[in-house]
Amino acid sequence: MNTNRYVSAKATILIVFTLLVVSSALDMSIISYDRTHADKSAWRSDD
């Protein structure tokens, strides 16, 4: 049966896509941006 080949190919594509998304998200430094700009975005003023 060739269904196992299709399943493993889909799994491989999914893993590679997930790794690309995670690595690009880490390059954007969203977490470090929030830490360095916390004083501007973490709280609201009533002004």
LINWO-V968169 format. One record per backbone hydrogen bond with DSSP energy under -0.5 kcal/mol. CO is the residue of the C=O (numbers start at 1). NH is the residue of the N-H. Records with the same first field share a line. If there is no record, write none. Layout:
CO = NH, NH
This chain:
2 = 6
3 = 7
4 = 8
5 = 9
6 = 10
7 = 11
8 = 12
9 = 13
10 = 14
11 = 15
12 = 16
13 = 17
14 = 18
15 = 19
16 = 20
17 = 21
18 = 22
19 = 23
20 = 24
21 = 25
22 = 26
23 = 27
24 = 28
25 = 29, 30
26 = 29
29 = 33
30 = 34
31 = 35
32 = 36
33 = 37
35 = 38
37 = 40, 41
38 = 42
